[in-house]
Structure formats: C-alpha cells, structure tokens
Amino acid sequence: MGLVDAVAATDAEVREPRRGDGLVVPADIVMDRAFTLAHEPDVVWPWIVQLGKRRAGWYLPARAERLVPRRRHAAVRIVERWQHLAPGDVIPDYGGRDEVFVVDEIDPPHVLVYRSRRGRTDVSWSITLRPVSGGTRVLLRLRLGPVRHVRLAETVGGAFDALTIAGLAAGLRERLSRPAAP
C-alpha cells in the first residue's frame, strides 16, 4: 500500500458534500484524505480539537518525531487547556510565521472547520469524525481558491498533504493505543 493509498478517501467520500465546502467557492484545489481509527469519535475528538502549532502539535509517530527538535514534539496526552474551541478562535499554523487558521464551525465530537487566507488564496479545512463499525472514520477536506499554479499545487502540495496526513494518522494510532494517563 502506498502513502496516498494509506490516507485515500473513497470515491463516495470525495463526492459527498462536507461542512465548510461553502467557504471556498469555487475551489481550484480540493484534497480529500481519510483514515480509520479503532476508537469511537468521543475518544478521538479530544486529540483533534487540540491539534496545532503552539498547542498539541501534529502527532507524528515516535520514529518521525526523533528527527524533530524536542521542543517541537507533539503532545502524547490530552491537555485540558486545549480542549475548548469556539468559532472565531485563532490557531497558529505551520504554513509560516504569521499563518493562522480561524475556527469557522465546531460541532463536537463530529465536525471542526477552519478557514484561512494565504495571500490571495482562501483556504478551508474540514475535519469530520464519522462513527463506523469498530471505530471512527476521520475525513479531511482541504479546499483552496483561487490558486495560480494549479498543477504545481496538485502535485507538490498534494504529495505534502498526503505525507502529513499519513503522519497524523500514524501518530494518532500510536497515541490512542497507549494506556490513558492517570
């Protein structure tokens, strides 16, 4: 199984509308990723809501985090101070020193939608947790528009997106498999 296959959304998941789709219309680029975790949405949600720069980080697997400076390692537990988000909250992003995501919509434990602006490009990022037999399907949709260099964004940006989401999936699986801290 290749990297992109590991986080590939099904054809049906790609076609279905998602909350946050209306934030970037028209979208020149839409990247759909998905993976399944063996835990219910209520268990996965606290990890999702605390994602972010200067928050819990990006949950890379332990092998990958060894290559990252220690001060940038992601949280390995749920941190209470990062559990509260509301529409309008600003979350620093890894896209650059001044890049941020703004919470547009939140519906615990199922939907978190962010919006952002990068230069002249509008961005939305929707994370949906869907209960499935034996766990949770994590659906991620990134929408961008307008995009000046669509082919470059689709190839280089798409590969980077697949890599980071595959890392997120592996890191979340590791963290969720650990016994809960007292």
Protein Blocks (a to p, Z undefined) as FASTA:
>chain_A
ZZklmmcccfklmmpccehklmpccdfbdcddddddfbdfklmmmmmmmgcehilbnopa
fklmmmpcfklpccfbdcfklmpccehiacddfkbmklccddfbdcdfkbccddddehja
ccdddddddddehiacddddddddddfblmlmmmmmmmmmmmmmmmmmmmmmmmmmpccd
ZZ
